[in-house]
């Protein structure tokens, strides 16, 4: 019996904590859905309730208040005009105030106007203009209305009876964003990546979220743009055995991917937080030199690292968009940065291509040797591409070139090629160490 009561007590505690826990769903376009639960004693008839410490960047039109009782929401207000010195002075225009200067002299009178540099008082002896840089203290009467120091949501309710009511509050807010940060360490022969990732969460919403249930949504949501009237105010409104602990559970959600954090997360205002979700995972990779240049002088050829994001050779999980930083060990064992690129949202089985940088010792140039045409029949170009390898080891270069958008064919090619798409071809050219190779072909476009 005692064991049963302890179990029941633990269950009630868990239920209570779950009920009061904030839920935070963050989208990667810089917006979040906040869900909170609270209770209030509500009187029968019409009454008002308030919730302070809501996000400063919330969208008032997205606020939804639900309850477990039969009551009616008559009115909702978002009070974000927070008090500061000038706003306080505005409330005391035409009221009696006392100004204490820095030399302790006092001046009293009716506040007629103010700006950032002066105060204008009407006293018994006349009108005084006081420079604000000489002001020490301004004593004002007790305010007749409430002054708000934090953003506040308020509702006017109509209840059928007096009772304790449990409320569910949700709203959208800006100022919260997340992205994935990847670290990829490439091995000595550039054939394998050790890939890991952190979730980077940034909160600039003006609110703390303590021990929140955190979800992250990756995908491009369509957002409606509100119509603004002229002069209106701005609305303030692998995964393999390495994943021993499922810190982040990834699953499909509608047409997006959702990442569910398995433990409560405190997200404080003006804070940037990192959460590890992809533990180091070995990925089969390939290094490619890809020349797509058009200039008639030597330029350095871009280096690309590619891998297929499948279960056998990749991570096998959907990868949210973010920055990938690539590192490699130097001869002394120290990791050095070799480049970085942006990764787009990547599904399972997608081919990932990362541009690392430009090869210092592998270059190419493209020259048009001759052009011929016959009106209404054809147009031809003779192309020469020179590939230079200044390295002490052989390389293989992929040359991708446009050949036209109409009926075209490649003639007299010095190397084999394949069709990439309707307008491009690809040559794969081996170049020995410290050598140059010349690739030539004729591109003919039939105009008939």
N, C-alpha and C positions, 0 to 999 in steps of 0.2 A: 504493500500500500504506500509506504514512504517513497519507494522507488517510483511508483506511478505518479505521486504528487510532484516529485522533483522533475520528472519528465514533462508533466503538464505545465509546471512553472516555466521550464525552459522553452516550451512551445509557445506559451503566451508571451514571453520576453522576445522571442524571435519574431512572432507576429507583430508585436508592437513596434520593434525596430524596423521591420520591413514596411510597416505602414507609414512611419515617419521619415523614411529615407528618401532623399531627393533623387530623382531620376534625371539623367542628363544625356540626351542624344545629340551628338555633335555631327554636323554635316561639313564636308570639306570645302564648301563654298563660303564658309565664315559665318554660319548661323547655327543656332542650337535650339532644341526643344526642351524646355524645363518643365518637370512635373514635380509638384510638392503636395504634401498632405498636412492639414492642420485641423484643429478642433476649436470651436467657440460655443459659449453658452449664449443662445439666441432667445430674445424675449418675444413673446407673442405680439403680433402686429408688425408695424414698420420700425426698423432699426438699421443701424449702419455698422459695418465691420471694416477693419483696415488690416493690411499686411504690409509691413515695412521691409526694407532690405531686399527689394526685388531688383532685377538687373536694370542698370541705368539705360541700357540700349534696347530694352524690350519693345516689341511692336504691339501697341495697345489694341489694335484690331484683331490680334491673334489670341487674346486672353480668353480662356474658357474656365468657368467656375462650375463645378458639380458638387452635389451633396447626397447624403444618404437619407435626407428628410424631405418632406413635402413643403417646399418654400419657393417663393418667386423672387427672382432678381429684377428689381425695378430700375436700377441705375448703376453704372460702373464709371469710375473716375481714375485716371492715372495722374497723380500729383508729382510732377518732376521739377517744378519751379523752386529749386532748393535755395535756401537763404544764403546770402552773402552780404557784404557791407553795402554795396550800392542798392541791392534789392530791398534791404532793410531801410535804408534812407528813403527810398521811394514810398514806403508805407507810412513814413512820418512827415511827408510834405504837409505843410500848414499845421504841424503840431509843434508844441514847445519842446525844445531840446537844449541841453547844456553841453558846451564844448570846452574841454579842458586842454589848454595848450601845453606844449612841452616845457614851458617855463612855469607851469602850474597856475597861470592866470585862467580865470573862468569867464566864459561869455555865454549868456542865455538869450533865447529868442525863438521866434517862429521860423522854422526851416522853409525858406521860399524856393530854393533850387540848389542843385549840386551837380558837379561833374567830377572827373578824375583829378582835377587840380584845385578846385575851389568849393567852398560852401557859402551860401548867401543866407544870412540871418536878419530878421526884422526884430529889433529890440526896442525898448522904450526910448532909447537915445537916438535911434535912426536905423539905417541899414548897414550891416557889416558884411564885407567880403573877406573870407578867411582862406588863406592858402593852406591846402590840406597837408603839405609837407611839414607845417608847424603844429599840426594837431596831434595831441597825445591820446585823448579819449573823447568819445561822443556818448553822452548819457541820454537815453531815449526813454519815453514812458513805457509802462508795461503793455505789451502788444494786446490788442483786443481780438486778434484772430490767431489761429494756430500757425506756427512757422515750421515748415518741413525741412529737416536737415538730411533726410534720406528719401530716395524715390519710394513712393507709396501707392499701392492699389487700394481703392475703397469701393465698397458696394452698399447700396441701399436695398434692404431685403424686406419681404413681407412674409411672415411665418404664421402658420395656423395655430401653433402652440409654443409654449416655452419649453426648450429642451436643449441638450447638448448635441451639436451637429458636427459631423465629420465632413470636411470639405476636400475636394480634389481640385487643385489649381494647375493649369498648364498655360504656357505662353512661348512664343518664339522670341529669341533675342539675338542680336548681332554681337560682334565683339569676341566671339569664341571660334577658334579655327583649329584644325589639326592637319597634319601631313605625315607621311612616312619618311623616315630618314634611313637610308641603306648604307651599309659598309660592306664593300666587296674586296677581299684580299685574293689577288691572283697568284697562282703558283709559279715556279721558276720557268716552266716551258709554256706558260700562257694557255694551258689546256683545262684549267679548273679554277673555279671561284669558290671561296669560302664566304657565303653570303649571310648577313644577319641584318636585322632591322629594328628600329625603335619608332614608336609613335611619339610625335612631338605635338603637344597640346598647348595652346596659347590662350589665356583668358584676359581679355581687356573689356569685359562686360560691366565692370563696376560692382560685382557681387562675388562673394565666396560661396562655394558649394562644398559642404563638409560631408565626407564619407558618402559620396554620391554613387549610385548605380550608373556606370558609364557605358554608353554604347557609341560606336563611331560608324557612320555610314559613308561608304565610298561610291561615288557615281555622280553623274551630272544631272541634277534635278532641274526641271524647267521652273523658272520663277516668274510670276506675273509682275509687271512693272506698274506701280500705282500711278494714276493720273494726277499730276500736280497742277493746282490752280495758280495763277500769277500772284506773286506776293505771299504765298502761303509759307508758313514756317517749315523748316526741315523736321521731319518726324524723328523724334529721339527714340524715337521709339526703337623532308623533310620534316621538316615535318617528320621524318623517321624517328628513331629512338631519341634523337636530340631534344624532341619536344616532350621532355619528361613531365613538365608542369604546364598545363594548358592555361597560361596567363591570359591569352586572348583566344576566344573561340570565333572562328570565321564561318559564316554561313550566308547563303543567298537570301535576299530579302526583296521581294517584288522584282524589279529589274536591276537591282543594285547589289552590293555586298555589304554585309553588316559585321562589325567586329565588336564582340561582347567581352568587356573586361571582367575577369572572374572574381575580382575583389573590390571592396569599396575604395573610391579614389577621392581625395580632397583636392579640389581645384580652386586655388585662391586667386583673387583679383590681382592683376599685374604680375602674373606668374607664368613661366614657361616650364612645362613638365615633360619628362621623357618616360615612356613605359616600354619595356622590351616585349616584343611579341614574336619575332622570328628569330629563334636561336640559331647559332652558326650552322649552316647547311652547305654541303658540298654540291656544286653545280658544274656539270660539264660545259666547257666554254670553248669558243674558237676566236682567234684573233684574225682580223681581215684588214688588208690595205685596200681602200676603195677609192679609185680615181674617177671623178666626174667632172673634171675641170674643162674649161673652154679657152684658157689664156694661152697665148703663143710664147710664153716664157715659163721657165721651171717654177713650179709651186710645190710646197710640201703636201704629201698625200695624207688625208685623214686616216686615223686608226680606229677601227670599230671592234668591240667585243660583243659577241653574239652567243645566246643560249636559248634553248627551248624550255619553256616553263612547264614541262610535263612531270609526271610522278617518277619516271624512271631516271631521268638525267637532270631534272630541275628541282624546284621546290614542291611542285604539285598543289600549290594553293594560289588563290587569286591574290595578286599583289596590288595594293593601292598605290596611286601616283605619289611620287616624291623624288627627292634628289638621291642619286647613287654616287657615292664617293669611292673611287677605286684606289687601292694601295698595293704595293709590292715590296717584298723584302730586299734590302740592299745586301751587299756582300758581308756587311758587319751584323746582319740580322735585324736591323732597324726597318720598320715600315715607313715607306715614303709615298706620298700622294702622287699618282700618275695621271689623274684626271677625274672629272665628274660630269654627269649628264642628268637630265630630267627623265624619269621613268613615268610613262603614262599608265593609267589604270590597265592592268594586265591580267587577262583571264588565264585559267589553266590551259596548257597546251599552246599558248601564244609564243611566237618568236620574239625575243627581246633583242634589240640592237642598241648598244650604248656607244656613243662617240666619245672616245677618250681624249683625243688631241690630234696633233699633226706630227707625222714622223719626221724627225730632224734629217735623216739620211736617205729617205725614199721620196723621190720627186717625179713629177710628170709635167709635160707640156703638150699642147695640141695646136697643130697648124693646119690651115686650109691651103693645100697646094694649088688647087685649080677649081674653077667653077665653070660649068657648061650648061646651056639650056637651049631648048628649041620650043618656040612659042606653041602653047597648047598641047605639047607632047610630053616633055620630060624636063627635069632639072637634076643635075648631078654635081657632087662635090667629092674631090679627092682629099682624104684626111690622112695626116701622119701624126701619130702620138708617140712621143719618146719617153720611155720610162727608165729612170736612173736609180740604181741601187748602190749607194756609197757605203753600205755596211759590209762587214767581213763574213757575212753569212747569206745564203740565198733567201729570197722572198718570193711570194706569189701575190700578184696584184690583180684585183678585179677592176676592170675598166668598163664603166657604164656610160653609154653615150646615146643622145637623142638622134633619131634618124628621120623623123617626120611624122605627121598625123594623117597623111593620105596613103595611097597605094605606094609602098616603098619596098626596096630590096637592097641588100648589101652585096656588093660585087667585089671580086679581086681581093678578098680579105687575106692578110698574111697569117692570121691565127683563127682558130675555130671560135664560133660565137653561138650564143643562145638568145632567144627572144625573151625579154623581161616582161614587156607589156606591149600595148598597141603602138607605142612610139619610141621604145628604147631597146637597145641590145646590150649584151654583156660579153666581154672577152675575159678569159682567165689566162694571165700571162706570167710564166715563171721568169724571174730575173736572177741571174747568178750573182755571186758576191762581187762587188766593185765593178759591175758591168752596166751597160745600157742596152736596152732592147727597143727596136723600132716596130711599132704596129701600124700597118697601113690598110686602108679599105676605101671603097667608093660607095657612097650613099646615093642611090638613084630614086627619085620620086616621079612616078608616072602621073601626069596631069590629066590624062584622058579617062 
